Amino acid sequence: ILAVQVLVCVAIISYFRKRSHSHSMWTTTVAPVTSMLGLLCAFVLVVNNLSLLAGTENLIIDSFPVIVIAVGLLGAAFATHIRRRRPELYANLGRVFE
């Protein structure tokens, strides 16, 4: 969840840089960057203390950060594949929520 929240902060910053808006710099840059830094610190603390949080030193528990990163990279690779092979489908992905 923390990793996804960090990515949401990045998405917010990216969204407002690409579009014109009437929001303040606090809303579009400063607050998301501050949030991202705090969430990154929390993510590092969770990863470093995962066995303490889980209550066990299990290989499966210890591999969770690697699994999260791998799923993220696979998702990014899949999105890149769709953008290259089927640009019309990729263009419609964001319109679902409009």
Phi and psi restraints in degrees (range 20) as a CNS / XPLOR table:
assign (resid 1 and name C) (resid 2 and name N)
       (resid 2 and name CA) (resid 2 and name C) 1.0 -62.9 20.0 2
assign (resid 2 and name N) (resid 2 and name CA)
       (resid 2 and name C) (resid 3 and name N) 1.0 -40.3 20.0 2
assign (resid 2 and name C) (resid 3 and name N)
       (resid 3 and name CA) (resid 3 and name C) 1.0 -63.2 20.0 2
assign (resid 3 and name N) (resid 3 and name CA)
       (resid 3 and name C) (resid 4 and name N) 1.0 -41.1 20.0 2
assign (resid 3 and name C) (resid 4 and name N)
       (resid 4 and name CA) (resid 4 and name C) 1.0 -65.7 20.0 2
assign (resid 4 and name N) (resid 4 and name CA)
       (resid 4 and name C) (resid 5 and name N) 1.0 -39.7 20.0 2
assign (resid 4 and name C) (resid 5 and name N)
       (resid 5 and name CA) (resid 5 and name C) 1.0 -64.4 20.0 2
assign (resid 5 and name N) (resid 5 and name CA)
       (resid 5 and name C) (resid 6 and name N) 1.0 -36.7 20.0 2
assign (resid 5 and name C) (resid 6 and name N)
       (resid 6 and name CA) (resid 6 and name C) 1.0 -62.9 20.0 2
assign (resid 6 and name N) (resid 6 and name CA)
       (resid 6 and name C) (resid 7 and name N) 1.0 -43.3 20.0 2
assign (resid 6 and name C) (resid 7 and name N)
       (resid 7 and name CA) (resid 7 and name C) 1.0 -64.9 20.0 2
assign (resid 7 and name N) (resid 7 and name CA)
       (resid 7 and name C) (resid 8 and name N) 1.0 -34.0 20.0 2
assign (resid 7 and name C) (resid 8 and name N)
       (resid 8 and name CA) (resid 8 and name C) 1.0 -64.2 20.0 2
assign (resid 8 and name N) (resid 8 and name CA)
       (resid 8 and name C) (resid 9 and name N) 1.0 -40.0 20.0 2
assign (resid 8 and name C) (resid 9 and name N)
       (resid 9 and name CA) (resid 9 and name C) 1.0 -60.0 20.0 2
assign (resid 9 and name N) (resid 9 and name CA)
       (resid 9 and name C) (resid 10 and name N) 1.0 -43.6 20.0 2
assign (resid 9 and name C) (resid 10 and name N)
       (resid 10 and name CA) (resid 10 and name C) 1.0 -63.3 20.0 2
assign (resid 10 and name N) (resid 10 and name CA)
       (resid 10 and name C) (resid 11 and name N) 1.0 -41.5 20.0 2
assign (resid 10 and name C) (resid 11 and name N)
       (resid 11 and name CA) (resid 11 and name C) 1.0 -64.7 20.0 2
assign (resid 11 and name N) (resid 11 and name CA)
       (resid 11 and name C) (resid 12 and name N) 1.0 -38.7 20.0 2
assign (resid 11 and name C) (resid 12 and name N)
       (resid 12 and name CA) (resid 12 and name C) 1.0 -63.3 20.0 2
assign (resid 12 and name N) (resid 12 and name CA)
       (resid 12 and name C) (resid 13 and name N) 1.0 -46.6 20.0 2
assign (resid 12 and name C) (resid 13 and name N)
       (resid 13 and name CA) (resid 13 and name C) 1.0 -62.0 20.0 2
assign (resid 13 and name N) (resid 13 and name CA)
       (resid 13 and name C) (resid 14 and name N) 1.0 -45.7 20.0 2
assign (resid 13 and name C) (resid 14 and name N)
       (resid 14 and name CA) (resid 14 and name C) 1.0 -62.6 20.0 2
assign (resid 14 and name N) (resid 14 and name CA)
       (resid 14 and name C) (resid 15 and name N) 1.0 -42.9 20.0 2
assign (resid 14 and name C) (resid 15 and name N)
       (resid 15 and name CA) (resid 15 and name C) 1.0 -59.6 20.0 2
assign (resid 15 and name N) (resid 15 and name CA)
       (resid 15 and name C) (resid 16 and name N) 1.0 -49.1 20.0 2
assign (resid 15 and name C) (resid 16 and name N)
       (resid 16 and name CA) (resid 16 and name C) 1.0 -73.7 20.0 2
assign (resid 16 and name N) (resid 16 and name CA)
       (resid 16 and name C) (resid 17 and name N) 1.0 -22.6 20.0 2
assign (resid 16 and name C) (resid 17 and name N)
       (resid 17 and name CA) (resid 17 and name C) 1.0 -73.6 20.0 2
assign (resid 17 and name N) (resid 17 and name CA)
       (resid 17 and name C) (resid 18 and name N) 1.0 -30.3 20.0 2
assign (resid 17 and name C) (resid 18 and name N)
       (resid 18 and name CA) (resid 18 and name C) 1.0 -87.2 20.0 2
assign (resid 18 and name N) (resid 18 and name CA)
       (resid 18 and name C) (resid 19 and name N) 1.0 -15.9 20.0 2
assign (resid 18 and name C) (resid 19 and name N)
       (resid 19 and name CA) (resid 19 and name C) 1.0 -123.8 20.0 2
assign (resid 19 and name N) (resid 19 and name CA)
       (resid 19 and name C) (resid 20 and name N) 1.0 148.6 20.0 2
assign (resid 19 and name C) (resid 20 and name N)
       (resid 20 and name CA) (resid 20 and name C) 1.0 -76.8 20.0 2
assign (resid 20 and name N) (resid 20 and name CA)
       (resid 20 and name C) (resid 21 and name N) 1.0 147.3 20.0 2
assign (resid 20 and name C) (resid 21 and name N)
       (resid 21 and name CA) (resid 21 and name C) 1.0 -157.9 20.0 2
assign (resid 21 and name N) (resid 21 and name CA)
       (resid 21 and name C) (resid 22 and name N) 1.0 168.3 20.0 2
assign (resid 21 and name C) (resid 22 and name N)
       (resid 22 and name CA) (resid 22 and name C) 1.0 -111.4 20.0 2
assign (resid 22 and name N) (resid 22 and name CA)
       (resid 22 and name C) (resid 23 and name N) 1.0 14.5 20.0 2
assign (resid 22 and name C) (resid 23 and name N)
       (resid 23 and name CA) (resid 23 and name C) 1.0 -82.3 20.0 2
assign (resid 23 and name N) (resid 23 and name CA)
       (resid 23 and name C) (resid 24 and name N) 1.0 155.5 20.0 2
assign (resid 23 and name C) (resid 24 and name N)
       (resid 24 and name CA) (resid 24 and name C) 1.0 -75.0 20.0 2
assign (resid 24 and name N) (resid 24 and name CA)
       (resid 24 and name C) (resid 25 and name N) 1.0 164.3 20.0 2
assign (resid 24 and name C) (resid 25 and name N)
       (resid 25 and name CA) (resid 25 and name C) 1.0 -63.9 20.0 2
assign (resid 25 and name N) (resid 25 and name CA)
       (resid 25 and name C) (resid 26 and name N) 1.0 -30.4 20.0 2
assign (resid 25 and name C) (resid 26 and name N)
       (resid 26 and name CA) (resid 26 and name C) 1.0 -58.9 20.0 2
assign (resid 26 and name N) (resid 26 and name CA)
       (resid 26 and name C) (resid 27 and name N) 1.0 -45.9 20.0 2
assign (resid 26 and name C) (resid 27 and name N)
       (resid 27 and name CA) (resid 27 and name C) 1.0 -71.1 20.0 2
assign (resid 27 and name N) (resid 27 and name CA)
       (resid 27 and name C) (resid 28 and name N) 1.0 -36.3 20.0 2
assign (resid 27 and name C) (resid 28 and name N)
       (resid 28 and name CA) (resid 28 and name C) 1.0 -93.4 20.0 2
assign (resid 28 and name N) (resid 28 and name CA)
       (resid 28 and name C) (resid 29 and name N) 1.0 -22.3 20.0 2
assign (resid 28 and name C) (resid 29 and name N)
       (resid 29 and name CA) (resid 29 and name C) 1.0 -133.2 20.0 2
assign (resid 29 and name N) (resid 29 and name CA)
       (resid 29 and name C) (resid 30 and name N) 1.0 -56.7 20.0 2
assign (resid 29 and name C) (resid 30 and name N)
       (resid 30 and name CA) (resid 30 and name C) 1.0 -63.3 20.0 2
assign (resid 30 and name N) (resid 30 and name CA)
       (resid 30 and name C) (resid 31 and name N) 1.0 -51.0 20.0 2
assign (resid 30 and name C) (resid 31 and name N)
       (resid 31 and name CA) (resid 31 and name C) 1.0 -63.0 20.0 2
assign (resid 31 and name N) (resid 31 and name CA)
       (resid 31 and name C) (resid 32 and name N) 1.0 -46.3 20.0 2
assign (resid 31 and name C) (resid 32 and name N)
       (resid 32 and name CA) (resid 32 and name C) 1.0 -63.3 20.0 2
assign (resid 32 and name N) (resid 32 and name CA)
       (resid 32 and name C) (resid 33 and name N) 1.0 -37.5 20.0 2
assign (resid 32 and name C) (resid 33 and name N)
       (resid 33 and name CA) (resid 33 and name C) 1.0 -67.9 20.0 2
assign (resid 33 and name N) (resid 33 and name CA)
       (resid 33 and name C) (resid 34 and name N) 1.0 -42.6 20.0 2
assign (resid 33 and name C) (resid 34 and name N)
       (resid 34 and name CA) (resid 34 and name C) 1.0 -62.1 20.0 2
assign (resid 34 and name N) (resid 34 and name CA)
       (resid 34 and name C) (resid 35 and name N) 1.0 -44.8 20.0 2
assign (resid 34 and name C) (resid 35 and name N)
       (resid 35 and name CA) (resid 35 and name C) 1.0 -61.4 20.0 2
assign (resid 35 and name N) (resid 35 and name CA)
       (resid 35 and name C) (resid 36 and name N) 1.0 -42.4 20.0 2
assign (resid 35 and name C) (resid 36 and name N)
       (resid 36 and name CA) (resid 36 and name C) 1.0 -62.2 20.0 2
assign (resid 36 and name N) (resid 36 and name CA)
       (resid 36 and name C) (resid 37 and name N) 1.0 -42.7 20.0 2
assign (resid 36 and name C) (resid 37 and name N)
       (resid 37 and name CA) (resid 37 and name C) 1.0 -63.7 20.0 2
assign (resid 37 and name N) (resid 37 and name CA)
       (resid 37 and name C) (resid 38 and name N) 1.0 -43.1 20.0 2
assign (resid 37 and name C) (resid 38 and name N)
       (resid 38 and name CA) (resid 38 and name C) 1.0 -64.6 20.0 2
assign (resid 38 and name N) (resid 38 and name CA)
       (resid 38 and name C) (resid 39 and name N) 1.0 -41.9 20.0 2
assign (resid 38 and name C) (resid 39 and name N)
       (resid 39 and name CA) (resid 39 and name C) 1.0 -67.4 20.0 2
assign (resid 39 and name N) (resid 39 and name CA)
       (resid 39 and name C) (resid 40 and name N) 1.0 -37.0 20.0 2
assign (resid 39 and name C) (resid 40 and name N)
       (resid 40 and name CA) (resid 40 and name C) 1.0 -63.6 20.0 2
assign (resid 40 and name N) (resid 40 and name CA)
       (resid 40 and name C) (resid 41 and name N) 1.0 -41.8 20.0 2
assign (resid 40 and name C) (resid 41 and name N)
       (resid 41 and name CA) (resid 41 and name C) 1.0 -61.9 20.0 2
assign (resid 41 and name N) (resid 41 and name CA)
       (resid 41 and name C) (resid 42 and name N) 1.0 -43.5 20.0 2
assign (resid 41 and name C) (resid 42 and name N)
       (resid 42 and name CA) (resid 42 and name C) 1.0 -63.6 20.0 2
assign (resid 42 and name N) (resid 42 and name CA)
       (resid 42 and name C) (resid 43 and name N) 1.0 -39.8 20.0 2
assign (resid 42 and name C) (resid 43 and name N)
       (resid 43 and name CA) (resid 43 and name C) 1.0 -62.2 20.0 2
assign (resid 43 and name N) (resid 43 and name CA)
       (resid 43 and name C) (resid 44 and name N) 1.0 -44.0 20.0 2
assign (resid 43 and name C) (resid 44 and name N)
       (resid 44 and name CA) (resid 44 and name C) 1.0 -63.3 20.0 2
assign (resid 44 and name N) (resid 44 and name CA)
       (resid 44 and name C) (resid 45 and name N) 1.0 -42.1 20.0 2
assign (resid 44 and name C) (resid 45 and name N)
       (resid 45 and name CA) (resid 45 and name C) 1.0 -63.2 20.0 2
assign (resid 45 and name N) (resid 45 and name CA)
       (resid 45 and name C) (resid 46 and name N) 1.0 -41.1 20.0 2
assign (resid 45 and name C) (resid 46 and name N)
       (resid 46 and name CA) (resid 46 and name C) 1.0 -64.6 20.0 2
assign (resid 46 and name N) (resid 46 and name CA)
       (resid 46 and name C) (resid 47 and name N) 1.0 -45.3 20.0 2
assign (resid 46 and name C) (resid 47 and name N)
       (resid 47 and name CA) (resid 47 and name C) 1.0 -63.1 20.0 2
assign (resid 47 and name N) (resid 47 and name CA)
       (resid 47 and name C) (resid 48 and name N) 1.0 -42.8 20.0 2
assign (resid 47 and name C) (resid 48 and name N)
       (resid 48 and name CA) (resid 48 and name C) 1.0 -70.3 20.0 2
assign (resid 48 and name N) (resid 48 and name CA)
       (resid 48 and name C) (resid 49 and name N) 1.0 -23.6 20.0 2
assign (resid 48 and name C) (resid 49 and name N)
       (resid 49 and name CA) (resid 49 and name C) 1.0 -118.4 20.0 2
assign (resid 49 and name N) (resid 49 and name CA)
       (resid 49 and name C) (resid 50 and name N) 1.0 28.2 20.0 2
assign (resid 49 and name C) (resid 50 and name N)
       (resid 50 and name CA) (resid 50 and name C) 1.0 -62.2 20.0 2
assign (resid 50 and name N) (resid 50 and name CA)
       (resid 50 and name C) (resid 51 and name N) 1.0 -40.9 20.0 2
assign (resid 50 and name C) (resid 51 and name N)
       (resid 51 and name CA) (resid 51 and name C) 1.0 -65.9 20.0 2
assign (resid 51 and name N) (resid 51 and name CA)
       (resid 51 and name C) (resid 52 and name N) 1.0 -34.3 20.0 2
assign (resid 51 and name C) (resid 52 and name N)
       (resid 52 and name CA) (resid 52 and name C) 1.0 -68.5 20.0 2
assign (resid 52 and name N) (resid 52 and name CA)
       (resid 52 and name C) (resid 53 and name N) 1.0 -43.0 20.0 2
assign (resid 52 and name C) (resid 53 and name N)
       (resid 53 and name CA) (resid 53 and name C) 1.0 -66.7 20.0 2
assign (resid 53 and name N) (resid 53 and name CA)
       (resid 53 and name C) (resid 54 and name N) 1.0 -37.6 20.0 2
assign (resid 53 and name C) (resid 54 and name N)
       (resid 54 and name CA) (resid 54 and name C) 1.0 -81.7 20.0 2
assign (resid 54 and name N) (resid 54 and name CA)
       (resid 54 and name C) (resid 55 and name N) 1.0 -21.7 20.0 2
assign (resid 54 and name C) (resid 55 and name N)
       (resid 55 and name CA) (resid 55 and name C) 1.0 83.3 20.0 2
assign (resid 55 and name N) (resid 55 and name CA)
       (resid 55 and name C) (resid 56 and name N) 1.0 11.9 20.0 2
assign (resid 55 and name C) (resid 56 and name N)
       (resid 56 and name CA) (resid 56 and name C) 1.0 -154.5 20.0 2
assign (resid 56 and name N) (resid 56 and name CA)
       (resid 56 and name C) (resid 57 and name N) 1.0 157.3 20.0 2
assign (resid 56 and name C) (resid 57 and name N)
       (resid 57 and name CA) (resid 57 and name C) 1.0 -109.1 20.0 2
assign (resid 57 and name N) (resid 57 and name CA)
       (resid 57 and name C) (resid 58 and name N) 1.0 66.5 20.0 2
assign (resid 57 and name C) (resid 58 and name N)
       (resid 58 and name CA) (resid 58 and name C) 1.0 -94.5 20.0 2
assign (resid 58 and name N) (resid 58 and name CA)
       (resid 58 and name C) (resid 59 and name N) 1.0 143.7 20.0 2
assign (resid 58 and name C) (resid 59 and name N)
       (resid 59 and name CA) (resid 59 and name C) 1.0 -60.8 20.0 2
assign (resid 59 and name N) (resid 59 and name CA)
       (resid 59 and name C) (resid 60 and name N) 1.0 -37.5 20.0 2
assign (resid 59 and name C) (resid 60 and name N)
       (resid 60 and name CA) (resid 60 and name C) 1.0 -64.5 20.0 2
assign (resid 60 and name N) (resid 60 and name CA)
       (resid 60 and name C) (resid 61 and name N) 1.0 -44.9 20.0 2
assign (resid 60 and name C) (resid 61 and name N)
       (resid 61 and name CA) (resid 61 and name C) 1.0 -63.6 20.0 2
assign (resid 61 and name N) (resid 61 and name CA)
       (resid 61 and name C) (resid 62 and name N) 1.0 -42.9 20.0 2
assign (resid 61 and name C) (resid 62 and name N)
       (resid 62 and name CA) (resid 62 and name C) 1.0 -66.9 20.0 2
assign (resid 62 and name N) (resid 62 and name CA)
       (resid 62 and name C) (resid 63 and name N) 1.0 -21.9 20.0 2
assign (resid 62 and name C) (resid 63 and name N)
       (resid 63 and name CA) (resid 63 and name C) 1.0 -88.7 20.0 2
assign (resid 63 and name N) (resid 63 and name CA)
       (resid 63 and name C) (resid 64 and name N) 1.0 -4.3 20.0 2
assign (resid 63 and name C) (resid 64 and name N)
       (resid 64 and name CA) (resid 64 and name C) 1.0 -54.6 20.0 2
assign (resid 64 and name N) (resid 64 and name CA)
       (resid 64 and name C) (resid 65 and name N) 1.0 -47.0 20.0 2
assign (resid 64 and name C) (resid 65 and name N)
       (resid 65 and name CA) (resid 65 and name C) 1.0 -60.0 20.0 2
assign (resid 65 and name N) (resid 65 and name CA)
       (resid 65 and name C) (resid 66 and name N) 1.0 -38.0 20.0 2
assign (resid 65 and name C) (resid 66 and name N)
       (resid 66 and name CA) (resid 66 and name C) 1.0 -66.8 20.0 2
assign (resid 66 and name N) (resid 66 and name CA)
       (resid 66 and name C) (resid 67 and name N) 1.0 -39.9 20.0 2
assign (resid 66 and name C) (resid 67 and name N)
       (resid 67 and name CA) (resid 67 and name C) 1.0 -64.4 20.0 2
assign (resid 67 and name N) (resid 67 and name CA)
       (resid 67 and name C) (resid 68 and name N) 1.0 -42.9 20.0 2
assign (resid 67 and name C) (resid 68 and name N)
       (resid 68 and name CA) (resid 68 and name C) 1.0 -61.8 20.0 2
assign (resid 68 and name N) (resid 68 and name CA)
       (resid 68 and name C) (resid 69 and name N) 1.0 -45.0 20.0 2
assign (resid 68 and name C) (resid 69 and name N)
       (resid 69 and name CA) (resid 69 and name C) 1.0 -65.2 20.0 2
assign (resid 69 and name N) (resid 69 and name CA)
       (resid 69 and name C) (resid 70 and name N) 1.0 -41.7 20.0 2
assign (resid 69 and name C) (resid 70 and name N)
       (resid 70 and name CA) (resid 70 and name C) 1.0 -63.5 20.0 2
assign (resid 70 and name N) (resid 70 and name CA)
       (resid 70 and name C) (resid 71 and name N) 1.0 -43.0 20.0 2
assign (resid 70 and name C) (resid 71 and name N)
       (resid 71 and name CA) (resid 71 and name C) 1.0 -64.1 20.0 2
assign (resid 71 and name N) (resid 71 and name CA)
       (resid 71 and name C) (resid 72 and name N) 1.0 -40.4 20.0 2
assign (resid 71 and name C) (resid 72 and name N)
       (resid 72 and name CA) (resid 72 and name C) 1.0 -62.1 20.0 2
assign (resid 72 and name N) (resid 72 and name CA)
       (resid 72 and name C) (resid 73 and name N) 1.0 -44.2 20.0 2
assign (resid 72 and name C) (resid 73 and name N)
       (resid 73 and name CA) (resid 73 and name C) 1.0 -67.1 20.0 2
assign (resid 73 and name N) (resid 73 and name CA)
       (resid 73 and name C) (resid 74 and name N) 1.0 -38.3 20.0 2
assign (resid 73 and name C) (resid 74 and name N)
       (resid 74 and name CA) (resid 74 and name C) 1.0 -65.0 20.0 2
assign (resid 74 and name N) (resid 74 and name CA)
       (resid 74 and name C) (resid 75 and name N) 1.0 -39.6 20.0 2
assign (resid 74 and name C) (resid 75 and name N)
       (resid 75 and name CA) (resid 75 and name C) 1.0 -63.6 20.0 2
assign (resid 75 and name N) (resid 75 and name CA)
       (resid 75 and name C) (resid 76 and name N) 1.0 -41.7 20.0 2
assign (resid 75 and name C) (resid 76 and name N)
       (resid 76 and name CA) (resid 76 and name C) 1.0 -65.6 20.0 2
assign (resid 76 and name N) (resid 76 and name CA)
       (resid 76 and name C) (resid 77 and name N) 1.0 -40.2 20.0 2
assign (resid 76 and name C) (resid 77 and name N)
       (resid 77 and name CA) (resid 77 and name C) 1.0 -65.1 20.0 2
assign (resid 77 and name N) (resid 77 and name CA)
       (resid 77 and name C) (resid 78 and name N) 1.0 -39.9 20.0 2
assign (resid 77 and name C) (resid 78 and name N)
       (resid 78 and name CA) (resid 78 and name C) 1.0 -65.2 20.0 2
assign (resid 78 and name N) (resid 78 and name CA)
       (resid 78 and name C) (resid 79 and name N) 1.0 -41.8 20.0 2
assign (resid 78 and name C) (resid 79 and name N)
       (resid 79 and name CA) (resid 79 and name C) 1.0 -63.5 20.0 2
assign (resid 79 and name N) (resid 79 and name CA)
       (resid 79 and name C) (resid 80 and name N) 1.0 -40.2 20.0 2
assign (resid 79 and name C) (resid 80 and name N)
       (resid 80 and name CA) (resid 80 and name C) 1.0 -64.5 20.0 2
assign (resid 80 and name N) (resid 80 and name CA)
       (resid 80 and name C) (resid 81 and name N) 1.0 -40.3 20.0 2
assign (resid 80 and name C) (resid 81 and name N)
       (resid 81 and name CA) (resid 81 and name C) 1.0 -62.1 20.0 2
assign (resid 81 and name N) (resid 81 and name CA)
       (resid 81 and name C) (resid 82 and name N) 1.0 -46.2 20.0 2
assign (resid 81 and name C) (resid 82 and name N)
       (resid 82 and name CA) (resid 82 and name C) 1.0 -63.9 20.0 2
assign (resid 82 and name N) (resid 82 and name CA)
       (resid 82 and name C) (resid 83 and name N) 1.0 -40.9 20.0 2
assign (resid 82 and name C) (resid 83 and name N)
       (resid 83 and name CA) (resid 83 and name C) 1.0 -62.1 20.0 2
assign (resid 83 and name N) (resid 83 and name CA)
       (resid 83 and name C) (resid 84 and name N) 1.0 -35.9 20.0 2
assign (resid 83 and name C) (resid 84 and name N)
       (resid 84 and name CA) (resid 84 and name C) 1.0 -79.5 20.0 2
assign (resid 84 and name N) (resid 84 and name CA)
       (resid 84 and name C) (resid 85 and name N) 1.0 -44.5 20.0 2
assign (resid 84 and name C) (resid 85 and name N)
       (resid 85 and name CA) (resid 85 and name C) 1.0 -84.5 20.0 2
assign (resid 85 and name N) (resid 85 and name CA)
       (resid 85 and name C) (resid 86 and name N) 1.0 -36.3 20.0 2
assign (resid 85 and name C) (resid 86 and name N)
       (resid 86 and name CA) (resid 86 and name C) 1.0 -136.9 20.0 2
assign (resid 86 and name N) (resid 86 and name CA)
       (resid 86 and name C) (resid 87 and name N) 1.0 73.6 20.0 2
assign (resid 86 and name C) (resid 87 and name N)
       (resid 87 and name CA) (resid 87 and name C) 1.0 -61.3 20.0 2
assign (resid 87 and name N) (resid 87 and name CA)
       (resid 87 and name C) (resid 88 and name N) 1.0 -29.7 20.0 2
assign (resid 87 and name C) (resid 88 and name N)
       (resid 88 and name CA) (resid 88 and name C) 1.0 -67.6 20.0 2
assign (resid 88 and name N) (resid 88 and name CA)
       (resid 88 and name C) (resid 89 and name N) 1.0 -38.2 20.0 2
assign (resid 88 and name C) (resid 89 and name N)
       (resid 89 and name CA) (resid 89 and name C) 1.0 -66.8 20.0 2
assign (resid 89 and name N) (resid 89 and name CA)
       (resid 89 and name C) (resid 90 and name N) 1.0 -42.8 20.0 2
assign (resid 89 and name C) (resid 90 and name N)
       (resid 90 and name CA) (resid 90 and name C) 1.0 -62.3 20.0 2
assign (resid 90 and name N) (resid 90 and name CA)
       (resid 90 and name C) (resid 91 and name N) 1.0 -41.1 20.0 2
assign (resid 90 and name C) (resid 91 and name N)
       (resid 91 and name CA) (resid 91 and name C) 1.0 -64.8 20.0 2
assign (resid 91 and name N) (resid 91 and name CA)
       (resid 91 and name C) (resid 92 and name N) 1.0 -31.1 20.0 2
assign (resid 91 and name C) (resid 92 and name N)
       (resid 92 and name CA) (resid 92 and name C) 1.0 -82.6 20.0 2
assign (resid 92 and name N) (resid 92 and name CA)
       (resid 92 and name C) (resid 93 and name N) 1.0 -11.9 20.0 2
assign (resid 92 and name C) (resid 93 and name N)
       (resid 93 and name CA) (resid 93 and name C) 1.0 -59.9 20.0 2
assign (resid 93 and name N) (resid 93 and name CA)
       (resid 93 and name C) (resid 94 and name N) 1.0 -43.5 20.0 2
assign (resid 93 and name C) (resid 94 and name N)
       (resid 94 and name CA) (resid 94 and name C) 1.0 -76.0 20.0 2
assign (resid 94 and name N) (resid 94 and name CA)
       (resid 94 and name C) (resid 95 and name N) 1.0 -16.8 20.0 2
assign (resid 94 and name C) (resid 95 and name N)
       (resid 95 and name CA) (resid 95 and name C) 1.0 -80.2 20.0 2
assign (resid 95 and name N) (resid 95 and name CA)
       (resid 95 and name C) (resid 96 and name N) 1.0 -8.6 20.0 2
assign (resid 95 and name C) (resid 96 and name N)
       (resid 96 and name CA) (resid 96 and name C) 1.0 -60.1 20.0 2
assign (resid 96 and name N) (resid 96 and name CA)
       (resid 96 and name C) (resid 97 and name N) 1.0 -35.2 20.0 2
assign (resid 96 and name C) (resid 97 and name N)
       (resid 97 and name CA) (resid 97 and name C) 1.0 -95.4 20.0 2
assign (resid 97 and name N) (resid 97 and name CA)
       (resid 97 and name C) (resid 98 and name N) 1.0 4.8 20.0 2
